[in-house]
Amino acid sequence: MSEQNQTIQTPSNPAPSGEQNNPQPKGNFLGIMSQHKKLFLLFAAGLVALVISIILLSQSFSQKTVPDDRSTSPSPTESVLPTDIQPTETGLKEAPTPTPNNSKVAEEIKTQIKPQLDQLIQVDYEISRVKVYEEIWALIQVTNPTTDPANLLLKKENGTWKVLLGPGTHFDDEELNKLGAPAEIKNDINFVGF
């Protein structure tokens, strides 16, 4: 006989005397679980925990309701927090009113810096934004249809607005620190449409 066709048979061990031979159930879930009681208890506990979790989650979602009266809640365009208060290191202070709300200051700035801008900018330009910080600092944005917008940093010295930096699109923090620029300007100056 060839080696491939040979089968080896081993005698089954008979149960020692006094012990019964319990046949193992095959394919029957409950039969397997009855043989492994610890596994069955863990499985049952897991199912119970899952059901309880689902019930609790569904109750928490069903308790959240949307108010019927929309007149008490702000619209998506309304601000919930007051806009005239800003945090500082020592507490809260009233924020300076940025222009365009203060058109008198904006016009003063535009008038005073026009000669400086005419020397710095060689193309037609328009001052599209003006924002004042702490009454002596300002950012302005100039635009031209053929170039990107540029920002300029201004400071009011002896009653006159002067260009300190710009026009440009990026300003270094180290340079802003040397000039003593407020933190809010450092956050705004490198963004178009500050």
C-alpha positions as CSV (number, residue, x, y, z in Angstrom):
1,M,0.0,0.0,0.0
2,S,1.2,3.5,-0.7
3,E,1.8,6.0,2.1
4,Q,-1.0,8.3,0.9
5,N,-3.7,5.7,1.3
6,Q,-2.7,4.6,4.8
7,T,-4.8,5.7,7.7
8,I,-3.8,5.5,11.2
9,Q,-6.4,4.4,13.7
10,T,-6.0,5.1,17.3
11,P,-8.0,3.2,19.9
12,S,-10.4,5.5,21.8
13,N,-9.7,5.6,25.5
14,P,-12.5,4.1,27.4
15,A,-13.8,6.1,30.4
16,P,-12.2,5.0,33.6
17,S,-14.5,2.9,35.8
18,G,-17.0,4.9,37.8
19,E,-17.1,7.9,35.4
20,Q,-19.8,8.4,32.8
21,N,-19.0,9.5,29.3
22,N,-20.9,12.8,28.6
23,P,-21.2,13.3,24.9
24,Q,-20.5,16.9,23.8
25,P,-23.4,18.5,22.0
26,K,-22.5,19.7,18.5
27,G,-24.0,22.8,16.9
28,N,-26.6,23.4,19.6
29,F,-26.0,26.9,21.1
30,L,-27.9,26.2,24.3
31,G,-26.2,22.9,24.7
32,I,-22.7,24.4,24.4
33,M,-23.7,27.2,26.8
34,S,-24.9,24.7,29.4
35,Q,-21.5,23.1,29.3
36,H,-19.7,26.5,29.8
37,K,-21.8,28.2,32.4
38,K,-19.3,31.0,33.1
39,L,-19.2,31.9,29.4
40,F,-23.0,31.9,29.3
41,L,-23.2,34.2,32.4
42,L,-20.8,36.7,30.8
43,F,-22.7,36.6,27.5
44,A,-26.0,37.2,29.3
45,A,-24.6,40.0,31.4
46,G,-23.2,41.7,28.2
47,L,-26.6,41.5,26.5
48,V,-28.4,43.0,29.6
49,A,-25.8,45.8,29.7
50,L,-26.3,46.5,26.0
51,V,-30.0,46.7,26.3
52,I,-29.9,49.0,29.3
53,S,-27.4,51.3,27.5
54,I,-29.7,51.5,24.4
55,I,-32.7,52.3,26.6
56,L,-30.8,55.0,28.5
57,L,-29.5,56.6,25.3
58,S,-32.8,56.6,23.6
59,Q,-34.4,58.3,26.6
60,S,-31.7,61.0,26.8
61,F,-32.2,61.8,23.1
62,S,-36.0,61.9,23.4
63,Q,-35.9,64.3,26.4
64,K,-34.0,67.0,24.4
65,T,-36.6,69.2,22.9
66,V,-36.5,72.3,20.6
67,P,-38.3,75.3,22.0
68,D,-41.5,76.1,20.1
69,D,-41.2,79.9,20.6
70,R,-38.3,81.1,18.4
71,S,-38.7,84.7,19.6
72,T,-36.8,83.9,22.8
73,S,-33.8,82.4,21.1
74,P,-31.4,84.4,18.9
75,S,-31.4,83.9,15.2
76,P,-28.2,82.5,13.6
77,T,-27.1,86.0,12.7
78,E,-27.6,87.4,16.2
79,S,-24.8,87.4,18.7
80,V,-25.5,85.7,22.0
81,L,-22.6,87.5,23.8
82,P,-22.2,91.2,24.2
83,T,-19.9,92.5,21.4
84,D,-18.5,95.5,23.3
85,I,-16.7,93.5,26.0
86,Q,-13.4,91.8,25.5
87,P,-11.3,89.7,27.9
88,T,-8.0,91.0,29.1
89,E,-5.3,89.7,31.3
90,T,-6.7,91.6,34.3
91,G,-10.4,91.3,33.6
92,L,-12.9,92.7,31.2
93,K,-12.7,96.1,29.6
94,E,-14.8,97.9,27.0
95,A,-13.5,97.3,23.5
96,P,-12.6,100.2,21.4
97,T,-15.2,100.9,18.7
98,P,-13.7,99.9,15.4
99,T,-14.4,102.0,12.4
100,P,-16.5,101.8,10.0
101,N,-18.9,102.4,12.9
102,N,-16.9,105.5,13.7
103,S,-16.8,107.2,10.3
104,K,-15.3,110.5,11.7
105,V,-12.1,108.7,12.8
106,A,-12.0,106.8,9.6
107,E,-12.2,110.0,7.5
108,E,-9.5,111.6,9.7
109,I,-7.2,108.6,9.1
110,K,-7.8,108.6,5.4
111,T,-7.2,112.3,5.1
112,Q,-4.0,112.3,7.2
113,I,-2.3,109.3,5.6
114,K,-3.2,109.9,1.9
115,P,0.1,111.8,1.3
116,Q,2.0,108.9,2.9
117,L,0.1,106.3,0.9
118,D,0.7,108.2,-2.4
119,Q,4.4,107.9,-1.8
120,L,4.3,104.2,-0.8
121,I,1.8,102.9,-3.4
122,Q,2.5,103.5,-7.1
123,V,-0.8,102.2,-8.5
124,D,-4.4,103.4,-8.0
125,Y,-5.7,102.2,-4.7
126,E,-8.7,102.5,-2.4
127,I,-8.8,102.3,1.3
128,S,-11.3,99.5,1.8
129,R,-11.1,98.9,5.6
130,V,-10.2,100.9,8.6
131,K,-10.1,99.5,12.2
132,V,-8.9,101.4,15.2
133,Y,-7.4,99.8,18.3
134,E,-7.0,101.5,21.7
135,E,-7.6,104.9,20.0
136,I,-4.0,105.3,18.9
137,W,-3.4,102.2,16.7
138,A,-5.2,101.4,13.4
139,L,-5.1,98.8,10.6
140,I,-6.1,99.8,7.1
141,Q,-6.5,97.7,4.0
142,V,-5.9,99.1,0.6
143,T,-7.2,97.4,-2.5
144,N,-6.6,97.6,-6.3
145,P,-8.4,95.5,-8.9
146,T,-5.1,94.3,-10.4
147,T,-3.3,93.3,-7.1
148,D,-4.1,91.5,-3.9
149,P,-5.3,93.6,-0.9
150,A,-2.5,94.9,1.4
151,N,-2.6,95.9,5.1
152,L,-0.8,98.8,6.8
153,L,-0.2,99.5,10.5
154,L,-0.8,103.0,11.7
155,K,-0.1,104.8,14.9
156,K,-1.4,108.2,16.1
157,E,1.6,110.2,17.4
158,N,1.2,113.8,18.5
159,G,-2.3,113.9,17.1
160,T,-1.3,112.7,13.6
161,W,-1.7,109.2,12.1
162,K,1.5,107.8,10.6
163,V,2.2,104.6,8.7
164,L,4.6,102.3,10.6
165,L,4.5,99.1,8.5
166,G,3.2,98.2,5.1
167,P,1.8,97.9,2.7
168,G,2.1,94.2,3.0
169,T,0.4,90.8,3.5
170,H,2.6,89.4,6.2
171,F,4.1,91.1,9.2
172,D,6.6,89.5,11.6
173,D,5.6,89.2,15.3
174,E,9.1,90.3,16.4
175,E,8.7,93.6,14.4
176,L,5.2,94.1,15.9
177,N,6.6,93.6,19.4
178,K,9.4,96.1,18.8
179,L,6.7,98.7,17.9
180,G,4.6,97.8,20.9
181,A,1.6,96.8,18.9
182,P,-1.4,95.5,20.9
183,A,-2.1,91.7,20.9
184,E,-5.4,92.2,18.9
185,I,-3.5,93.8,16.1
186,K,-1.0,90.9,16.0
187,N,-4.0,88.6,15.6
188,D,-5.6,90.6,12.8
189,I,-2.8,92.1,10.8
190,N,-1.9,89.1,8.7
191,F,-5.5,88.4,7.6
192,V,-7.3,89.9,4.6
193,G,-10.5,91.5,5.8
194,F,-9.4,91.8,9.4
